[in-house]
Amino acid sequence: MSEIRFDDRVAIVTGAGGGLGRAHALELARRGAKIVVNDLGGSRDGSGGSSDAAQAVVKEIEALGGQAIANGSSVSDVDGVKRMIDDTMAKWGRIDILIANAGILRDRSFSKMSVEDIDLVLAVHLRGSFLPIHAAWDIMKAQNYGRIVVTTSSTGLYGNFGQANYGAAKLGVVGMMNTLKIEGAKNDIKINAVCPIAATRMTEDIMSEQMLDALKPEYVTPGVLNLVKEDAPTGMILSAGAGAFSMARIVETAGVFVGQGEALTVEAVAAKWDQITDVNTTRPAFKSGGEHGQNIFASVAAAAA
Ligand code: NAD
């Protein structure tokens, strides 16, 4: 297979001062892309900040012979994000790739979780994905080209103790992707989600030495670059970690038409429960909410026929 290149593509990677974002930025740069290295440089819980982390990665890219600029804006700050987009356009005149990767943790069991814990986590992950994508969107539309990745998590897809705030934010970005894949289609804007697992400062205290070694951030990046290449898929959730890759999907069982009017009682639904929840009938994932609705009407029509 020929080498997959990103020559002259302009890529913004948020939260690229360390961990996964840094690995994505370096590999895109190695393959010819010009990089905006965004990072607020705060601590793992979102406190503090300095542009040193982003600057250090810019230096690494320059040492590889690549081109990069640093940006120390918070992804949840409207003015800061606007400055990042304006600076990118002033420097390179286009935005081809946007990887929304910045993130923080505020883990606590649900009884102990404060309103601030959810506000902050939603601000960085959900608003912090929305703002850069929104600011770049019309530029990508005008170019008739855009490749976007949002970063979800197995916590959002499946749950994890102590991460109700994080899980809400992480499934939120999947919901946003599901609509943007539809809105972006006619302008060749493709958007996907990566569900990574990697040894970074986010996971350093919950993994053994051996696990940390197997889970290098660099082992996620080749999957992410497949989501932003020219012939990328769209609307896909790619699980990636330790060099293993798979596709996650939200699926439904075939379902049952129970009835309408007097036939539709709580007991009638209870009587069909085994059929409603029979995982052996799981059907392929729907491509849109509209297709999902049509399927319901089709099952009603089939029952009436
Ligand atoms: P990390 O802490 O090493 O990297 C996150 C980066 O985001 C940091 O450099 C941080 O300074 C930056 N950041 C935080 N808030 C910011 C803000 N407001 N504006 C700009 N930058 C900000 O962690 P990581 O593991 O590399 O995480 C990267 C992404 O992957 C996150 O979205 C995380 O939720 C997600 N993720 C990671 C794992 C994993 O196993 N490491 C699993 C699932 C999802």
py3Dmol code that shows the C-alpha trace and the ligand (Angstrom):
import py3Dmol

protein = """\
ATOM      1  CA  MET A   1       0.000   0.000   0.000  1.00  0.00           C
ATOM      2  CA  SER A   2       1.290   3.480  -0.837  1.00  0.00           C
ATOM      3  CA  GLU A   3       2.241   5.780   2.008  1.00  0.00           C
ATOM      4  CA  ILE A   4      -0.663   7.785   3.432  1.00  0.00           C
ATOM      5  CA  ARG A   5       0.433  11.447   3.328  1.00  0.00           C
ATOM      6  CA  PHE A   6      -0.977  14.733   4.579  1.00  0.00           C
ATOM      7  CA  ASP A   7       1.231  17.125   2.590  1.00  0.00           C
ATOM      8  CA  ASP A   8      -0.027  20.714   2.693  1.00  0.00           C
ATOM      9  CA  ARG A   9      -2.958  19.749   4.881  1.00  0.00           C
ATOM     10  CA  VAL A  10      -3.455  22.092   7.837  1.00  0.00           C
ATOM     11  CA  ALA A  11      -4.388  20.296  11.044  1.00  0.00           C
ATOM     12  CA  ILE A  12      -5.483  21.617  14.426  1.00  0.00           C
ATOM     13  CA  VAL A  13      -5.031  19.182  17.304  1.00  0.00           C
ATOM     14  CA  THR A  14      -6.476  20.317  20.624  1.00  0.00           C
ATOM     15  CA  GLY A  15      -4.873  19.196  23.869  1.00  0.00           C
ATOM     16  CA  ALA A  16      -1.754  18.310  21.875  1.00  0.00           C
ATOM     17  CA  GLY A  17       0.776  19.347  24.521  1.00  0.00           C
ATOM     18  CA  GLY A  18       1.004  15.764  25.805  1.00  0.00           C
ATOM     19  CA  GLY A  19      -0.518  12.295  25.733  1.00  0.00           C
ATOM     20  CA  LEU A  20      -2.624  11.266  22.745  1.00  0.00           C
ATOM     21  CA  GLY A  21      -2.874  14.723  21.167  1.00  0.00           C
ATOM     22  CA  ARG A  22       0.901  15.053  21.022  1.00  0.00           C
ATOM     23  CA  ALA A  23       1.201  11.632  19.357  1.00  0.00           C
ATOM     24  CA  HIS A  24      -1.451  12.571  16.743  1.00  0.00           C
ATOM     25  CA  ALA A  25       0.224  15.930  16.065  1.00  0.00           C
ATOM     26  CA  LEU A  26       3.704  14.432  15.655  1.00  0.00           C
ATOM     27  CA  GLU A  27       2.554  11.704  13.264  1.00  0.00           C
ATOM     28  CA  LEU A  28       0.536  14.136  11.133  1.00  0.00           C
ATOM     29  CA  ALA A  29       3.612  16.395  10.980  1.00  0.00           C
ATOM     30  CA  ARG A  30       5.866  13.469  10.021  1.00  0.00           C
ATOM     31  CA  ARG A  31       3.493  12.846   7.121  1.00  0.00           C
ATOM     32  CA  GLY A  32       3.599  16.417   5.853  1.00  0.00           C
ATOM     33  CA  ALA A  33       0.781  18.284   7.631  1.00  0.00           C
ATOM     34  CA  LYS A  34       1.174  21.764   9.096  1.00  0.00           C
ATOM     35  CA  ILE A  35       0.072  21.651  12.704  1.00  0.00           C
ATOM     36  CA  VAL A  36      -1.605  23.957  15.186  1.00  0.00           C
ATOM     37  CA  VAL A  37      -0.612  22.550  18.551  1.00  0.00           C
ATOM     38  CA  ASN A  38      -3.303  23.675  20.978  1.00  0.00           C
ATOM     39  CA  ASP A  39      -2.932  23.105  24.687  1.00  0.00           C
ATOM     40  CA  LEU A  40      -3.967  25.037  27.719  1.00  0.00           C
ATOM     41  CA  GLY A  41      -1.229  23.277  29.680  1.00  0.00           C
ATOM     42  CA  GLY A  42      -3.301  22.864  32.851  1.00  0.00           C
ATOM     43  CA  SER A  43      -3.303  19.990  35.321  1.00  0.00           C
ATOM     44  CA  ARG A  44      -5.305  16.795  34.913  1.00  0.00           C
ATOM     45  CA  ASP A  45      -8.352  18.265  36.709  1.00  0.00           C
ATOM     46  CA  GLY A  46      -8.326  21.375  34.525  1.00  0.00           C
ATOM     47  CA  SER A  47      -6.701  23.801  36.963  1.00  0.00           C
ATOM     48  CA  GLY A  48      -3.833  26.144  36.042  1.00  0.00           C
ATOM     49  CA  GLY A  49      -2.404  26.659  32.563  1.00  0.00           C
ATOM     50  CA  SER A  50       0.619  27.746  30.489  1.00  0.00           C
ATOM     51  CA  SER A  51       1.521  27.535  26.803  1.00  0.00           C
ATOM     52  CA  ASP A  52       4.824  25.718  27.571  1.00  0.00           C
ATOM     53  CA  ALA A  53       3.355  22.286  26.747  1.00  0.00           C
ATOM     54  CA  ALA A  54       2.212  23.394  23.280  1.00  0.00           C
ATOM     55  CA  GLN A  55       5.522  25.189  22.627  1.00  0.00           C
ATOM     56  CA  ALA A  56       7.514  22.062  23.504  1.00  0.00           C
ATOM     57  CA  VAL A  57       5.585  19.992  20.933  1.00  0.00           C
ATOM     58  CA  VAL A  58       6.069  22.725  18.309  1.00  0.00           C
ATOM     59  CA  LYS A  59       9.812  22.407  18.929  1.00  0.00           C
ATOM     60  CA  GLU A  60       9.597  18.614  18.493  1.00  0.00           C
ATOM     61  CA  ILE A  61       7.785  19.059  15.179  1.00  0.00           C
ATOM     62  CA  GLU A  62      10.315  21.619  13.982  1.00  0.00           C
ATOM     63  CA  ALA A  63      13.121  19.226  14.923  1.00  0.00           C
ATOM     64  CA  LEU A  64      11.491  16.696  12.565  1.00  0.00           C
ATOM     65  CA  GLY A  65      11.602  19.310   9.803  1.00  0.00           C
ATOM     66  CA  GLY A  66       7.867  20.052  10.085  1.00  0.00           C
ATOM     67  CA  GLN A  67       5.903  23.268  10.480  1.00  0.00           C
ATOM     68  CA  ALA A  68       3.818  24.066  13.544  1.00  0.00           C
ATOM     69  CA  ILE A  69       2.454  26.896  15.635  1.00  0.00           C
ATOM     70  CA  ALA A  70       1.516  26.815  19.309  1.00  0.00           C
ATOM     71  CA  ASN A  71      -1.812  27.943  20.700  1.00  0.00           C
ATOM     72  CA  GLY A  72      -2.487  28.203  24.436  1.00  0.00           C
ATOM     73  CA  SER A  73      -6.244  28.868  24.279  1.00  0.00           C
ATOM     74  CA  SER A  74      -8.727  26.919  26.317  1.00  0.00           C
ATOM     75  CA  VAL A  75     -11.020  24.959  23.998  1.00  0.00           C
ATOM     76  CA  SER A  76     -13.984  26.080  26.080  1.00  0.00           C
ATOM     77  CA  ASP A  77     -13.259  29.809  25.647  1.00  0.00           C
ATOM     78  CA  VAL A  78     -15.129  31.392  22.724  1.00  0.00           C
ATOM     79  CA  ASP A  79     -12.640  34.235  22.184  1.00  0.00           C
ATOM     80  CA  GLY A  80      -9.621  31.978  22.604  1.00  0.00           C
ATOM     81  CA  VAL A  81     -10.960  29.474  20.067  1.00  0.00           C
ATOM     82  CA  LYS A  82     -11.760  32.294  17.629  1.00  0.00           C
ATOM     83  CA  ARG A  83      -8.168  33.543  17.997  1.00  0.00           C
ATOM     84  CA  MET A  84      -6.865  30.036  17.293  1.00  0.00           C
ATOM     85  CA  ILE A  85      -8.941  29.766  14.101  1.00  0.00           C
ATOM     86  CA  ASP A  86      -8.027  33.328  13.001  1.00  0.00           C
ATOM     87  CA  ASP A  87      -4.305  32.704  13.619  1.00  0.00           C
ATOM     88  CA  THR A  88      -4.469  29.454  11.647  1.00  0.00           C
ATOM     89  CA  MET A  89      -6.164  31.164   8.705  1.00  0.00           C
ATOM     90  CA  ALA A  90      -3.705  34.091   8.828  1.00  0.00           C
ATOM     91  CA  LYS A  91      -0.747  31.686   8.789  1.00  0.00           C
ATOM     92  CA  TRP A  92      -1.887  28.998   6.346  1.00  0.00           C
ATOM     93  CA  GLY A  93      -5.243  30.080   4.875  1.00  0.00           C
ATOM     94  CA  ARG A  94      -7.137  26.813   5.385  1.00  0.00           C
ATOM     95  CA  ILE A  95      -8.144  24.184   7.949  1.00  0.00           C
ATOM     96  CA  ASP A  96      -8.332  20.621   6.627  1.00  0.00           C
ATOM     97  CA  ILE A  97      -8.209  18.555   9.801  1.00  0.00           C
ATOM     98  CA  LEU A  98      -9.452  19.150  13.307  1.00  0.00           C
ATOM     99  CA  ILE A  99      -8.856  16.644  16.060  1.00  0.00           C
ATOM    100  CA  ALA A 100     -10.855  17.567  19.179  1.00  0.00           C
ATOM    101  CA  ASN A 101      -8.847  15.768  21.806  1.00  0.00           C
ATOM    102  CA  ALA A 102      -8.406  18.088  24.817  1.00  0.00           C
ATOM    103  CA  GLY A 103      -9.723  16.646  28.041  1.00  0.00           C
ATOM    104  CA  ILE A 104      -9.740  16.669  31.825  1.00  0.00           C
ATOM    105  CA  LEU A 105     -11.029  14.407  34.584  1.00  0.00           C
ATOM    106  CA  ARG A 106     -13.066  15.198  37.692  1.00  0.00           C
ATOM    107  CA  ASP A 107     -13.836  11.664  38.865  1.00  0.00           C
ATOM    108  CA  ARG A 108     -16.080  11.202  41.903  1.00  0.00           C
ATOM    109  CA  SER A 109     -18.824   8.768  42.858  1.00  0.00           C
ATOM    110  CA  PHE A 110     -22.199  10.254  41.984  1.00  0.00           C
ATOM    111  CA  SER A 111     -23.225  11.230  45.547  1.00  0.00           C
ATOM    112  CA  LYS A 112     -20.029  13.231  45.921  1.00  0.00           C
ATOM    113  CA  MET A 113     -20.106  14.810  42.453  1.00  0.00           C
ATOM    114  CA  SER A 114     -20.615  18.575  42.557  1.00  0.00           C
ATOM    115  CA  VAL A 115     -22.314  20.779  40.004  1.00  0.00           C
ATOM    116  CA  GLU A 116     -18.881  22.263  39.289  1.00  0.00           C
ATOM    117  CA  ASP A 117     -17.579  18.746  38.525  1.00  0.00           C
ATOM    118  CA  ILE A 118     -20.086  18.286  35.721  1.00  0.00           C
ATOM    119  CA  ASP A 119     -19.954  21.872  34.454  1.00  0.00           C
ATOM    120  CA  LEU A 120     -16.176  21.795  34.085  1.00  0.00           C
ATOM    121  CA  VAL A 121     -16.052  18.393  32.415  1.00  0.00           C
ATOM    122  CA  LEU A 122     -18.865  19.265  29.995  1.00  0.00           C
ATOM    123  CA  ALA A 123     -17.134  22.586  29.276  1.00  0.00           C
ATOM    124  CA  VAL A 124     -13.836  21.007  28.241  1.00  0.00           C
ATOM    125  CA  HIS A 125     -15.078  17.882  26.446  1.00  0.00           C
ATOM    126  CA  LEU A 126     -18.443  18.852  24.956  1.00  0.00           C
ATOM    127  CA  ARG A 127     -18.370  22.650  24.599  1.00  0.00           C
ATOM    128  CA  GLY A 128     -14.600  22.258  23.968  1.00  0.00           C
ATOM    129  CA  SER A 129     -15.363  20.028  20.966  1.00  0.00           C
ATOM    130  CA  PHE A 130     -18.308  22.139  19.787  1.00  0.00           C
ATOM    131  CA  LEU A 131     -16.474  25.493  19.779  1.00  0.00           C
ATOM    132  CA  PRO A 132     -13.458  24.607  17.571  1.00  0.00           C
ATOM    133  CA  ILE A 133     -15.598  22.501  15.225  1.00  0.00           C
ATOM    134  CA  HIS A 134     -18.187  25.278  14.983  1.00  0.00           C
ATOM    135  CA  ALA A 135     -15.517  27.921  14.366  1.00  0.00           C
ATOM    136  CA  ALA A 136     -13.892  25.811  11.622  1.00  0.00           C
ATOM    137  CA  TRP A 137     -17.152  24.550  10.089  1.00  0.00           C
ATOM    138  CA  ASP A 138     -17.898  27.321   7.581  1.00  0.00           C
ATOM    139  CA  ILE A 139     -14.245  27.384   6.528  1.00  0.00           C
ATOM    140  CA  MET A 140     -14.416  23.646   5.793  1.00  0.00           C
ATOM    141  CA  LYS A 141     -17.728  24.118   3.976  1.00  0.00           C
ATOM    142  CA  ALA A 142     -16.258  26.875   1.802  1.00  0.00           C
ATOM    143  CA  GLN A 143     -13.255  24.637   1.019  1.00  0.00           C
ATOM    144  CA  ASN A 144     -15.525  21.676   0.319  1.00  0.00           C
ATOM    145  CA  TYR A 145     -13.188  19.633   2.461  1.00  0.00           C
ATOM    146  CA  GLY A 146     -12.885  18.813   6.134  1.00  0.00           C
ATOM    147  CA  ARG A 147     -11.853  15.912   8.324  1.00  0.00           C
ATOM    148  CA  ILE A 148     -12.856  16.002  11.991  1.00  0.00           C
ATOM    149  CA  VAL A 149     -12.304  13.605  14.865  1.00  0.00           C
ATOM    150  CA  VAL A 150     -13.967  13.840  18.250  1.00  0.00           C
ATOM    151  CA  THR A 151     -12.594  11.857  21.164  1.00  0.00           C
ATOM    152  CA  THR A 152     -15.058   9.663  23.012  1.00  0.00           C
ATOM    153  CA  SER A 153     -14.378   7.046  25.682  1.00  0.00           C
ATOM    154  CA  SER A 154     -15.470   3.588  26.758  1.00  0.00           C
ATOM    155  CA  THR A 155     -16.925   5.403  29.779  1.00  0.00           C
ATOM    156  CA  GLY A 156     -19.329   7.258  27.485  1.00  0.00           C
ATOM    157  CA  LEU A 157     -20.170   4.158  25.461  1.00  0.00           C
ATOM    158  CA  TYR A 158     -20.387   1.651  28.311  1.00  0.00           C
ATOM    159  CA  GLY A 159     -19.958   3.367  31.720  1.00  0.00           C
ATOM    160  CA  ASN A 160     -17.367   3.427  34.468  1.00  0.00           C
ATOM    161  CA  PHE A 161     -17.615   3.929  38.228  1.00  0.00           C
ATOM    162  CA  GLY A 162     -17.062   7.535  39.326  1.00  0.00           C
ATOM    163  CA  GLN A 163     -17.288   9.062  35.849  1.00  0.00           C
ATOM    164  CA  ALA A 164     -20.938  10.117  35.364  1.00  0.00           C
ATOM    165  CA  ASN A 165     -19.835  13.633  34.336  1.00  0.00           C
ATOM    166  CA  TYR A 166     -17.144  12.382  31.954  1.00  0.00           C
ATOM    167  CA  GLY A 167     -19.404   9.693  30.470  1.00  0.00           C
ATOM    168  CA  ALA A 168     -22.135  12.263  29.754  1.00  0.00           C
ATOM    169  CA  ALA A 169     -19.646  14.521  27.971  1.00  0.00           C
ATOM    170  CA  LYS A 170     -18.070  11.656  26.044  1.00  0.00           C
ATOM    171  CA  LEU A 171     -21.340  10.301  24.671  1.00  0.00           C
ATOM    172  CA  GLY A 172     -22.342  13.912  23.974  1.00  0.00           C
ATOM    173  CA  VAL A 173     -19.587  14.258  21.381  1.00  0.00           C
ATOM    174  CA  VAL A 174     -20.868  11.094  19.657  1.00  0.00           C
ATOM    175  CA  GLY A 175     -24.332  12.660  19.471  1.00  0.00           C
ATOM    176  CA  MET A 176     -22.830  15.775  17.907  1.00  0.00           C
ATOM    177  CA  MET A 177     -20.902  13.659  15.396  1.00  0.00           C
ATOM    178  CA  ASN A 178     -24.051  11.776  14.397  1.00  0.00           C
ATOM    179  CA  THR A 179     -25.678  14.997  13.220  1.00  0.00           C
ATOM    180  CA  LEU A 180     -22.560  16.600  11.726  1.00  0.00           C
ATOM    181  CA  LYS A 181     -21.890  13.545   9.536  1.00  0.00           C
ATOM    182  CA  ILE A 182     -25.252  14.348   7.906  1.00  0.00           C
ATOM    183  CA  GLU A 183     -24.848  18.142   7.749  1.00  0.00           C
ATOM    184  CA  GLY A 184     -21.275  17.915   6.422  1.00  0.00           C
ATOM    185  CA  ALA A 185     -21.859  15.289   3.745  1.00  0.00           C
ATOM    186  CA  LYS A 186     -22.516  17.566   0.778  1.00  0.00           C
ATOM    187  CA  ASN A 187     -19.313  19.556   1.424  1.00  0.00           C
ATOM    188  CA  ASP A 188     -17.049  16.516   1.841  1.00  0.00           C
ATOM    189  CA  ILE A 189     -16.741  17.070   5.576  1.00  0.00           C
ATOM    190  CA  LYS A 190     -16.227  13.743   7.301  1.00  0.00           C
ATOM    191  CA  ILE A 191     -16.418  13.346  11.042  1.00  0.00           C
ATOM    192  CA  ASN A 192     -15.591  10.339  13.163  1.00  0.00           C
ATOM    193  CA  ALA A 193     -14.977   9.467  16.797  1.00  0.00           C
ATOM    194  CA  VAL A 194     -12.048   7.682  18.349  1.00  0.00           C
ATOM    195  CA  CYS A 195     -12.517   5.702  21.541  1.00  0.00           C
ATOM    196  CA  PRO A 196      -8.923   5.407  22.759  1.00  0.00           C
ATOM    197  CA  ILE A 197      -7.181   3.644  25.557  1.00  0.00           C
ATOM    198  CA  ALA A 198      -3.658   4.739  26.324  1.00  0.00           C
ATOM    199  CA  ALA A 199      -1.174   5.268  29.086  1.00  0.00           C
ATOM    200  CA  THR A 200      -1.135   9.012  29.648  1.00  0.00           C
ATOM    201  CA  ARG A 201      -1.262  11.157  32.738  1.00  0.00           C
ATOM    202  CA  MET A 202      -5.036  10.608  32.599  1.00  0.00           C
ATOM    203  CA  THR A 203      -4.607   6.895  33.266  1.00  0.00           C
ATOM    204  CA  GLU A 204      -1.173   6.699  34.949  1.00  0.00           C
ATOM    205  CA  ASP A 205      -2.485   5.945  38.434  1.00  0.00           C
ATOM    206  CA  ILE A 206      -4.951   3.214  37.425  1.00  0.00           C
ATOM    207  CA  MET A 207      -2.601   1.059  35.341  1.00  0.00           C
ATOM    208  CA  SER A 208       0.277  -1.285  36.144  1.00  0.00           C
ATOM    209  CA  GLU A 209       3.768  -0.744  34.718  1.00  0.00           C
ATOM    210  CA  GLN A 210       3.204  -3.590  32.229  1.00  0.00           C
ATOM    211  CA  MET A 211      -0.095  -2.111  31.033  1.00  0.00           C
ATOM    212  CA  LEU A 212       1.433   1.338  30.691  1.00  0.00           C
ATOM    213  CA  ASP A 213       4.096  -0.144  28.440  1.00  0.00           C
ATOM    214  CA  ALA A 214       1.590  -1.872  26.149  1.00  0.00           C
ATOM    215  CA  LEU A 215      -0.610   1.202  25.895  1.00  0.00           C
ATOM    216  CA  LYS A 216       1.589   3.807  24.294  1.00  0.00           C
ATOM    217  CA  PRO A 217      -0.407   6.782  22.881  1.00  0.00           C
ATOM    218  CA  GLU A 218       1.477   6.134  19.614  1.00  0.00           C
ATOM    219  CA  TYR A 219      -0.427   2.841  19.363  1.00  0.00           C
ATOM    220  CA  VAL A 220      -3.731   4.772  19.004  1.00  0.00           C
ATOM    221  CA  THR A 221      -2.562   7.367  16.479  1.00  0.00           C
ATOM    222  CA  PRO A 222      -2.440   5.184  13.302  1.00  0.00           C
ATOM    223  CA  GLY A 223      -6.179   4.562  13.743  1.00  0.00           C
ATOM    224  CA  VAL A 224      -6.893   8.274  14.181  1.00  0.00           C
ATOM    225  CA  LEU A 225      -4.954   9.161  11.034  1.00  0.00           C
ATOM    226  CA  ASN A 226      -7.125   6.701   9.099  1.00  0.00           C
ATOM    227  CA  LEU A 227     -10.119   8.745  10.288  1.00  0.00           C
ATOM    228  CA  VAL A 228      -8.705  12.006   8.843  1.00  0.00           C
ATOM    229  CA  LYS A 229      -7.160  10.803   5.561  1.00  0.00           C
ATOM    230  CA  GLU A 230      -8.707  11.789   2.232  1.00  0.00           C
ATOM    231  CA  ASP A 231     -10.785   8.621   1.878  1.00  0.00           C
ATOM    232  CA  ALA A 232     -11.837   8.571   5.525  1.00  0.00           C
ATOM    233  CA  PRO A 233     -15.128   7.026   6.604  1.00  0.00           C
ATOM    234  CA  THR A 234     -17.756   9.212   8.272  1.00  0.00           C
ATOM    235  CA  GLY A 235     -19.844   8.739  11.399  1.00  0.00           C
ATOM    236  CA  MET A 236     -17.678   5.896  12.656  1.00  0.00           C
ATOM    237  CA  ILE A 237     -16.624   5.154  16.230  1.00  0.00           C
ATOM    238  CA  LEU A 238     -13.187   3.547  16.161  1.00  0.00           C
ATOM    239  CA  SER A 239     -11.936   1.849  19.311  1.00  0.00           C
ATOM    240  CA  ALA A 240      -8.162   1.992  19.456  1.00  0.00           C
ATOM    241  CA  GLY A 241      -5.571   0.915  22.000  1.00  0.00           C
ATOM    242  CA  ALA A 242      -2.404  -1.167  22.361  1.00  0.00           C
ATOM    243  CA  GLY A 243      -2.364  -1.635  18.583  1.00  0.00           C
ATOM    244  CA  ALA A 244      -5.835  -3.250  18.515  1.00  0.00           C
ATOM    245  CA  PHE A 245      -8.700  -1.616  16.578  1.00  0.00           C
ATOM    246  CA  SER A 246     -12.422  -2.272  16.296  1.00  0.00           C
ATOM    247  CA  MET A 247     -15.608  -0.459  15.341  1.00  0.00           C
ATOM    248  CA  ALA A 248     -18.229   0.384  17.961  1.00  0.00           C
ATOM    249  CA  ARG A 249     -21.878   0.825  16.964  1.00  0.00           C
ATOM    250  CA  ILE A 250     -25.140   1.751  18.619  1.00  0.00           C
ATOM    251  CA  VAL A 251     -27.556  -0.985  17.598  1.00  0.00           C
ATOM    252  CA  GLU A 252     -31.125  -2.058  18.314  1.00  0.00           C
ATOM    253  CA  THR A 253     -32.976  -5.323  18.361  1.00  0.00           C
ATOM    254  CA  ALA A 254     -35.470  -5.928  15.548  1.00  0.00           C
ATOM    255  CA  GLY A 255     -38.284  -5.039  17.920  1.00  0.00           C
ATOM    256  CA  VAL A 256     -41.958  -5.918  17.962  1.00  0.00           C
ATOM    257  CA  PHE A 257     -45.134  -4.047  17.087  1.00  0.00           C
ATOM    258  CA  VAL A 258     -47.247  -4.552  20.202  1.00  0.00           C
ATOM    259  CA  GLY A 259     -50.382  -2.695  19.121  1.00  0.00           C
ATOM    260  CA  GLN A 260     -52.242   0.603  19.388  1.00  0.00           C
ATOM    261  CA  GLY A 261     -55.330   1.880  21.211  1.00  0.00           C
ATOM    262  CA  GLU A 262     -56.801  -0.567  23.724  1.00  0.00           C
ATOM    263  CA  ALA A 263     -54.439  -3.350  22.677  1.00  0.00           C
ATOM    264  CA  LEU A 264     -51.448  -1.323  23.882  1.00  0.00           C
ATOM    265  CA  THR A 265     -51.278  -1.843  27.619  1.00  0.00           C
ATOM    266  CA  VAL A 266     -48.417  -2.027  30.097  1.00  0.00           C
ATOM    267  CA  GLU A 267     -49.116  -5.777  30.377  1.00  0.00           C
ATOM    268  CA  ALA A 268     -49.026  -6.216  26.586  1.00  0.00           C
ATOM    269  CA  VAL A 269     -45.546  -4.680  26.477  1.00  0.00           C
ATOM    270  CA  ALA A 270     -44.469  -6.836  29.443  1.00  0.00           C
ATOM    271  CA  ALA A 271     -45.732  -9.953  27.639  1.00  0.00           C
ATOM    272  CA  LYS A 272     -43.501  -9.164  24.634  1.00  0.00           C
ATOM    273  CA  TRP A 273     -40.475  -8.155  26.727  1.00  0.00           C
ATOM    274  CA  ASP A 274     -38.361 -11.204  25.791  1.00  0.00           C
ATOM    275  CA  GLN A 275     -38.899 -10.492  22.092  1.00  0.00           C
ATOM    276  CA  ILE A 276     -38.268  -6.738  22.466  1.00  0.00           C
ATOM    277  CA  THR A 277     -34.947  -7.395  24.195  1.00  0.00           C
ATOM    278  CA  ASP A 278     -33.827 -10.453  22.200  1.00  0.00           C
ATOM    279  CA  VAL A 279     -30.220  -9.582  21.289  1.00  0.00           C
ATOM    280  CA  ASN A 280     -30.206 -12.377  18.704  1.00  0.00           C
ATOM    281  CA  THR A 281     -32.405 -10.155  16.549  1.00  0.00           C
ATOM    282  CA  THR A 282     -29.956  -7.193  16.615  1.00  0.00           C
ATOM    283  CA  ARG A 283     -30.177  -5.365  13.298  1.00  0.00           C
ATOM    284  CA  PRO A 284     -27.516  -3.262  11.514  1.00  0.00           C
ATOM    285  CA  ALA A 285     -27.035   0.254  12.912  1.00  0.00           C
ATOM    286  CA  PHE A 286     -29.306   2.992  11.578  1.00  0.00           C
ATOM    287  CA  LYS A 287     -27.652   5.659   9.429  1.00  0.00           C
ATOM    288  CA  SER A 288     -29.790   8.503  10.819  1.00  0.00           C
ATOM    289  CA  GLY A 289     -32.639   9.312  13.185  1.00  0.00           C
ATOM    290  CA  GLY A 290     -34.873   9.558  10.106  1.00  0.00           C
ATOM    291  CA  GLU A 291     -34.068   5.995   9.089  1.00  0.00           C
ATOM    292  CA  HIS A 292     -34.865   4.888  12.635  1.00  0.00           C
ATOM    293  CA  GLY A 293     -38.294   6.557  12.447  1.00  0.00           C
ATOM    294  CA  GLN A 294     -39.028   5.002   9.046  1.00  0.00           C
ATOM    295  CA  ASN A 295     -38.243   1.594  10.483  1.00  0.00           C
ATOM    296  CA  ILE A 296     -40.851   2.079  13.214  1.00  0.00           C
ATOM    297  CA  PHE A 297     -43.494   3.085  10.664  1.00  0.00           C
ATOM    298  CA  ALA A 298     -42.509   0.106   8.497  1.00  0.00           C
ATOM    299  CA  SER A 299     -43.110  -2.299  11.394  1.00  0.00           C
ATOM    300  CA  VAL A 300     -46.512  -0.712  12.081  1.00  0.00           C
ATOM    301  CA  ALA A 301     -47.424  -0.971   8.386  1.00  0.00           C
ATOM    302  CA  ALA A 302     -46.238  -4.604   8.252  1.00  0.00           C
ATOM    303  CA  ALA A 303     -48.423  -5.479  11.231  1.00  0.00           C
ATOM    304  CA  ALA A 304     -51.445  -3.790   9.627  1.00  0.00           C
ATOM    305  CA  ALA A 305     -50.951  -5.559   6.265  1.00  0.00           C
TER     306      ALA A 305
END
"""
ligand_1 = """\
44
NAD
P -3.726 14.034 28.774
O -4.106 14.632 30.069
O -2.331 13.533 28.595
O -4.018 15.058 27.591
C -5.071 15.977 27.582
C -4.522 17.317 27.166
O -5.593 18.259 27.062
C -3.535 17.880 28.193
O -2.295 18.175 27.567
C -4.233 19.127 28.725
O -3.339 20.186 29.046
C -5.142 19.495 27.565
N -6.277 20.302 27.995
C -7.052 20.121 29.092
N -7.994 21.075 29.153
C -7.816 21.876 28.076
C -8.491 23.023 27.594
N -9.526 23.543 28.242
N -8.056 23.597 26.444
C -6.989 23.079 25.778
N -6.301 21.987 26.202
C -6.715 21.393 27.337
O -4.759 12.868 28.498
P -4.983 11.904 27.227
O -5.188 10.556 27.791
O -3.955 12.105 26.187
O -6.411 12.410 26.733
C -6.680 12.860 25.414
C -8.150 12.616 25.111
O -8.411 11.216 25.071
C -9.105 13.188 26.164
O -10.239 13.715 25.528
C -9.490 11.968 26.970
O -10.730 12.132 27.628
C -9.524 10.913 25.889
N -9.435 9.545 26.378
C -8.270 9.070 26.882
C -8.222 7.745 27.308
C -6.956 7.141 27.822
O -6.954 5.912 28.084
N -5.866 7.897 27.972
C -9.361 6.936 27.243
C -10.524 7.455 26.718
C -10.541 8.771 26.278
"""
view = py3Dmol.view(width=600, height=400)
view.addModel(protein, "pdb")
view.setStyle({"model": 0}, {"cartoon": {"style": "trace"}})
view.addModel(ligand_1, "xyz")
view.setStyle({"model": 1}, {"stick": {}})
view.zoomTo()
view.show()
